[in-house]
Amino acid sequence: MALSKPIKAKTKTTEIEVLNPKASSSSSAPPPPDTDTEEEDTLPQLSPSLVGFSKIPVGNFEKSYEYIQGHRDVIVEGASDALLVAAFEAESEGKTKYAAQCVFQSLLLQYCDQLGKDGVGVFFRRYIDFVDRSICSAHCRASRMTSGNKVAEKVFTDDFAKTYAHLKERVRITKEEASSREQIQLVAEGGDVTITFNVPDGPPPADLRLEGPGTEDLDIEEVRKALQLRWDVFESFSPDLQHALKENSLEAVNLILGEMDVPTAEAIVEALSMGGILNFAEGGIRDETKNGET
């Protein structure tokens, strides 16, 4: 038995451009924040209020403004980042409509933040063809259909389209990198070798008995320890790995190993071998990558 490691792919940090860097070059749009952000060890999560905010349909500025008025806690540090993280996760899962909504609302919060202390009011006056009476005079409401507002609104919607397109591309690239990353797989060395799994039904019974040829010289307590070790090893595995082993499915086991990082997968294989669960396994792990060939 040997472990196969497909060719390594360079690991890249996920990047999400929060705003189009050219959006403000010829308009009254606020200057965009930094366009390249790196994934943090602890990613920001959506608060309950942000979850509700993220469910507002793309382009519904009026509902977005009303929601902000009733949930001021969406205007907090890190809210736009949390929405982008949620967008990336949703897009990765094929939830494109929700991903677009998260991007749209994230961008809206970023613009409001760039406009200063009264950013929300300024944004909805300057960019959107909707102004609440509480923040605008009659003269302002009468002039809200001016070309300036339409130009600013187009800058925002164009920015949204470019940002969402960039996020979709990053998701595609990330999936490609994940599919070609280094992984551990159990591979039989010869065509006549079959890898199987000896899965215990439970711990050794209290009245353990050794019967049959070749058992005469065995120490029953040593056998008990070996059987207990096998059970303990099996119990330490995740439920999905336990199920794959019980099904005696090499394909399913390799699928689970392939989702792990290399050190974790190697530790699992060592445990399978040590516990006597992996049949026809060699004592050591041989590296069959190009670096390991001699």
C-alpha positions in Angstrom: 0.0 0.0 0.0 1.3 3.5 -0.8 0.1 7.0 -0.3 -0.3 9.1 -3.4 0.1 12.8 -3.3 -1.1 14.7 -6.4 1.1 17.6 -7.6 1.1 20.6 -5.2 -0.8 23.7 -6.1 0.3 27.0 -4.6 -2.0 28.2 -1.9 -3.4 31.7 -2.5 -5.2 33.9 0.0 -8.8 34.7 -1.0 -9.1 38.3 -2.2 -12.3 40.3 -2.5 -12.3 43.8 -4.1 -14.8 45.8 -2.1 -15.0 48.7 -4.5 -14.1 49.4 -8.1 -10.9 51.5 -7.9 -11.9 53.5 -11.0 -15.4 54.3 -9.9 -14.6 57.7 -8.4 -12.3 58.9 -11.1 -15.0 60.8 -13.1 -17.9 61.2 -10.7 -19.0 62.4 -7.3 -18.7 58.9 -5.8 -16.7 58.7 -2.5 -13.2 57.4 -2.8 -13.1 53.6 -2.5 -11.3 51.9 0.4 -8.4 49.5 -0.2 -9.4 47.1 -3.0 -7.4 44.0 -1.9 -8.3 42.4 1.5 -6.8 39.2 2.9 -8.8 36.6 4.7 -8.4 36.8 8.4 -7.8 33.8 10.7 -11.2 34.6 12.2 -13.7 35.8 9.6 -16.3 38.3 10.5 -19.8 36.8 10.9 -23.3 38.3 10.2 -25.2 39.6 13.2 -28.9 39.0 13.3 -29.6 42.5 12.0 -27.1 42.0 9.1 -28.8 38.8 8.2 -32.1 40.7 7.7 -30.3 43.4 5.9 -28.7 40.9 3.5 -32.1 39.5 2.5 -33.2 42.8 0.9 -33.4 42.4 -2.9 -30.7 44.0 -5.1 -31.6 47.5 -6.1 -34.3 48.1 -3.4 -32.7 51.3 -2.0 -35.9 52.4 -0.3 -36.2 49.2 1.7 -32.5 49.4 2.5 -32.9 52.9 3.9 -35.9 52.0 5.9 -34.2 49.0 7.3 -31.2 51.1 8.4 -33.5 53.5 10.1 -34.9 50.7 12.2 -31.7 48.8 12.7 -28.9 51.3 13.3 -26.6 48.4 14.5 -25.9 47.5 10.9 -23.8 50.6 10.7 -20.9 49.2 12.7 -17.2 48.4 12.0 -16.7 45.2 10.1 -20.3 45.0 8.9 -19.4 45.4 5.2 -16.6 42.8 5.5 -19.0 40.3 7.1 -21.4 40.8 4.2 -18.6 40.1 1.7 -17.6 37.0 3.6 -21.2 35.8 3.5 -21.3 36.6 -0.2 -18.2 34.6 -0.9 -19.6 31.6 1.0 -23.0 31.8 -0.7 -21.5 32.1 -4.1 -19.3 29.0 -3.4 -22.4 27.1 -2.5 -24.2 28.2 -5.7 -26.5 30.6 -3.9 -25.9 33.4 -6.5 -29.0 35.5 -5.7 -28.2 35.7 -2.0 -24.5 36.3 -2.8 -25.4 39.3 -5.0 -27.6 40.7 -2.3 -24.8 40.5 0.2 -22.4 42.3 -2.2 -24.9 45.0 -2.9 -25.6 45.7 0.8 -21.9 45.6 1.6 -21.1 48.1 -1.1 -23.9 50.3 0.2 -22.5 50.4 3.7 -19.0 51.1 2.3 -20.3 54.1 0.4 -22.1 55.4 3.5 -19.0 55.0 5.6 -16.9 57.0 3.0 -19.3 59.9 3.2 -18.5 60.7 6.8 -20.6 61.2 10.0 -23.9 61.6 8.2 -23.0 59.1 5.5 -26.3 57.4 5.4 -28.3 60.6 4.9 -25.8 62.0 2.4 -25.7 58.7 0.5 -29.4 58.4 0.0 -29.7 62.1 -0.9 -26.8 62.0 -3.4 -27.0 58.6 -5.0 -30.5 57.3 -4.8 -33.9 58.3 -6.4 -35.5 58.0 -3.0 -35.3 60.5 -0.1 -37.2 60.2 3.2 -39.0 63.4 4.3 -37.1 63.3 7.6 -33.8 64.0 6.0 -34.6 66.3 3.0 -36.4 69.5 2.5 -39.2 70.0 0.0 -36.8 71.7 -2.4 -34.4 68.7 -2.1 -37.3 66.2 -2.8 -38.3 68.2 -5.9 -34.8 68.1 -7.3 -34.0 64.5 -6.5 -34.5 63.5 -10.1 -31.7 65.7 -11.4 -29.1 64.2 -13.7 -26.4 64.5 -11.0 -28.3 61.9 -8.9 -28.7 59.6 -11.9 -25.0 59.8 -12.7 -24.1 59.0 -9.1 -26.6 56.1 -9.0 -25.1 54.7 -12.2 -21.6 54.8 -10.7 -22.9 52.8 -7.7 -24.7 50.2 -9.8 -21.7 49.8 -12.1 -19.5 49.4 -9.1 -21.8 46.7 -7.8 -21.7 44.8 -11.1 -17.9 44.9 -11.2 -17.5 43.9 -7.6 -19.9 41.0 -7.9 -18.2 39.8 -11.1 -14.8 39.9 -9.3 -16.2 37.9 -6.4 -17.5 35.3 -8.8 -14.1 35.0 -10.4 -12.4 34.6 -7.1 -14.8 31.8 -6.1 -14.0 30.0 -9.4 -10.3 30.3 -8.9 -10.5 29.2 -5.3 -12.4 26.1 -6.3 -9.8 25.2 -9.0 -7.0 25.6 -6.5 -8.9 23.4 -3.9 -9.4 20.7 -6.5 -5.7 20.5 -7.3 -4.2 20.9 -3.8 -1.9 18.3 -2.2 -3.8 15.5 -0.6 -3.3 12.0 0.8 -4.9 9.0 -0.9 -4.7 5.2 -0.2 -3.4 3.4 -3.3 -2.7 -0.3 -3.8 0.8 -0.9 -5.0 -0.1 -3.8 -7.4 -3.1 -4.7 -9.5 -3.7 -7.8 -7.4 -3.7 -6.0 -4.1 -6.9 -4.9 -2.5 -7.2 -2.5 0.4 -9.8 -3.4 2.9 -10.8 -2.3 6.4 -11.1 -4.5 9.5 -13.7 -2.6 11.5 -14.4 -3.7 15.1 -17.9 -4.2 16.3 -17.1 -2.9 19.7 -14.6 -3.3 22.6 -13.3 -6.7 23.5 -15.8 -8.7 25.6 -15.1 -9.4 29.3 -15.0 -13.2 28.7 -12.6 -13.0 25.8 -11.7 -16.5 24.5 -9.0 -17.5 22.0 -10.0 -20.4 19.8 -8.7 -22.0 16.7 -5.3 -23.0 15.3 -2.4 -20.7 16.1 -3.9 -19.2 19.3 -2.3 -21.6 21.7 0.8 -19.4 22.3 -1.0 -16.1 22.4 -1.3 -14.1 25.6 -4.9 -13.3 26.0 -4.2 -10.0 27.8 -2.0 -8.8 25.0 -4.8 -9.8 22.5 -7.3 -7.9 24.7 -5.0 -4.8 24.6 -4.8 -5.0 20.8 -8.5 -5.3 20.4 -9.1 -2.4 22.7 -6.6 -0.3 20.9 -8.4 -1.0 17.6 -11.7 0.0 19.1 -10.3 3.1 20.6 -8.7 4.2 17.3 -12.0 3.6 15.5 -14.0 5.5 18.1 -11.6 8.5 17.6 -12.6 9.0 14.0 -15.4 11.3 12.8 -18.8 9.8 12.1 -18.4 10.1 8.4 -15.1 8.3 8.4 -16.5 5.6 10.6 -19.4 5.1 8.2 -17.0 4.9 5.2 -14.9 2.3 7.0 -17.9 0.2 8.0 -19.0 0.3 4.3 -15.6 -1.0 3.4 -15.5 1.7 0.7 -12.0 2.7 -0.3 -13.4 5.4 -2.5 -15.4 7.0 0.3 -12.4 6.9 2.7 -10.2 8.5 0.0 -12.8 11.2 -0.5 -12.7 12.1 3.2 -8.9 12.0 3.3 -8.8 14.3 0.3 -10.7 16.9 2.2 -8.2 17.0 5.0 -4.8 18.8 5.1 -1.9 16.5 4.6 -0.6 16.2 8.2 -4.1 15.3 9.5 -4.7 12.8 6.7 -1.3 11.2 7.4 -2.1 10.9 11.1 -5.4 9.2 10.2 -3.6 6.7 8.0 -1.0 6.0 10.7 -3.8 5.4 13.2 -5.6 3.0 10.8 -2.4 1.0 10.4 -1.5 1.1 14.1 -5.0 -0.1 15.1 -4.9 -3.0 12.5 -8.0 -1.5 10.7 -6.1 -1.0 7.4 -5.4 -4.3 5.8 -2.4 -4.9 3.4 -0.8 -1.7 4.7 3.0 -1.3 4.8 4.7 -0.3 8.0 5.6 3.2 6.8 4.2 5.9 4.6 6.0 6.3 1.3 6.0 9.6 -0.5 5.2 9.0 -4.2 5.4 12.6 -5.3 8.1 13.7 -7.6 10.0 15.0 -4.7 9.9 11.6 -3.0 11.0 9.6 -6.1 14.6 8.4 -6.3 
